[in-house]
Amino acid sequence: MSAPATETVNLPIINISNLTPETGKQVLQAAVRHGFLYVDPTGTKLTQDLVDREFDLSKQFFDLSTLEKQPYRINDNRGWAGMKVEALDPKAQAKGDYKEAFNIGEFDQGRPQQDLPSILENHREELWEFELACRETCRRILDLLGIGLEIADTEFFSKCHSSVDETKKCGAAVRMLYYPFVEASSDYQPEVDVRAGAHSDYGSITLLFQRPSQPGLEILKDDGSWAPVAVIPRGYGSDTFPPILVNIGDLLSYWTGGLLKSTVHRVIFPKGSPKGGEPRYSIAYFCQPAEETALLPVPSSLVQEHKQSQGLAVDGPEGETMGYGYGADHVTKAQTAKEHLWSRLNATYGIRSGA
């Protein structure tokens, strides 16, 4: 996976405000072809003010000292992971990822289910508002996929997620990410080290929020080359509020027999930047079905036809591994969403579900 990067990938920008067959087909085509697409935030509740405030809180948290962040070390997929704690592509990385992260799990009726530092605890309502807006956006995308896949019950996917029923427990999370400037005196090696190693995401879909002029994300093309993904694509209507970048996760790809594409991606130090790059901030929302969701066959003739063309059984989960990165080879014959998620998390962090 070391082929040089090529020109920027051309992804569609889709407004999801209307749940129409035409929009459903657009989302499906992007999910099948690229596994990535842009969503115009004007068709969502994710306003520029709401997203900017989330980034401001993220920066305030990462500005804390290591000593202040230490009590919130990651556990059960919640909390802080420091520099080089994760190695998303251990087969290719001599060192861990050059990033920090803070995971915020689902809120329960506005209450966080984890300890938060005061800088975040004092803004619980804002954090919850952001999470709810992400949930609603994911619900619309999942419904559009249901429409595109010609499922009779177009809410087939969204009904399996807590975005519809808040009493259902799942592993969804907001992840604040910080890729710091790396000092010239450090052990950083240009052209070798990356900010986040090659991997595919674990869950259903991921929403990625980025800052203008902070590039670095690349996706792996079918020919083995890397293609940069623009933060603000050419022709987009705003230069201060980027579109939401959406990608399909391993679980949804597994669930649909690989019809929907879970694309390998990474974050690099931008070429041509000073040694160690400029700081980069991003926020991801990882959408995940309710834990006990059975990964039963998707009632779509399009999915069934694809599985038959690939020689896969149409009446149950596949026995093939899905995904790339730490823990991908641990996922075989997952029966529930919880089994799928925790097999990956256990391999990544060495943690296990307590339930």
Phi, psi and omega in degrees: 000044184243010179299142183296157180290147178251196180292160184303136181288144181262106182249147179288149173253118189240132173268121187257019183294333180245127180272076183250159176303322180297313179294322177301318179293323178298314180295317180297314181300319178294321180293325180283317186280312187251327191078000180225151172199160172263143172245128177289116185293345180295342177265018182225178175270005181273084182283163179298320180298316180296316181292318179298320179294323178295320177293324179296318177294321178300312181298320179297322178294311184291342175285347177295157178288161177302321180299321180287332180274339186304321181295349185250027179304147189298135177206134183053039177066022176230140177114196191260133172243122184278181180305131175067011176292321179262146169228094187291339178229071188297336179291334183248349185253125175282332180234166179288178181293141177275071181201162168243157179214152173225119182262130176245114180287179182300146173275151175248101182052045176088000181251128177291146181260034179200162174286136178238145173296156187302326181299331177265321180303323181287354180233037183302319183296321178293318179297319179293319179300318179295315180299315180298321179294323176295316179303313182297320178296316178297320179301318180294319179295317179297321178294323178293325174295321176299319178295313181297325180277001176060039175280133182304313174267098186294347177265018182308311182285312186295330178294340180274357184248155181291351177297340179259317183234104185290350178281347180276128179276139177212182183255023179297150182203147167267130180239114174276133184234139180225122177249097189285162168298138181254124182299144180298334182277358182280183180270016179296134179242111178302148179069000178241307185277152179230162179282324175214122185294163180302132182195167167242154183281158190276324196268215182280292176221157178238135170257129179240126178252132184230165179257144177303145176064026175232072182281185176144338181286135175227148175244151181273124180275167182297335181274004178089001178264159179262139179238124177296148176247119183294141174293314176239107183291156181301134178088358179287149191281353181226141176253007179241342183229092183298155173293161177280128176269126184243136174224152179281138179262172184301321185296315181291328175292315177301315183298326182260019177064024179089001177298312174277134192265123173263103191270135177291138179214167180207170174236123182250166169285123184304135179292143179084357179271165177304156181307126181091353175069171174273157177302146179226135177240142172210163178226130179243144170243118181262113181271133186219138178294166172305143190306319185272009178299121178282131181277065180283162180305136178287125183283065181228128178296331179293319178292316181298318179297320179296315181297320177296321180294336180263003180074026181260151178292137182269355187249018178184171179300149180284161177258013181263151176286151178229135174107173180218141179120188186299121176093354183298325182282000177268354186260103174221135175054042176294134182260332180229163178298323180296316179299319181296312183295311188286338174295326178282316182296321180298321179288326183285313187248350186072029180248158180231152177292138179277353183252000000 
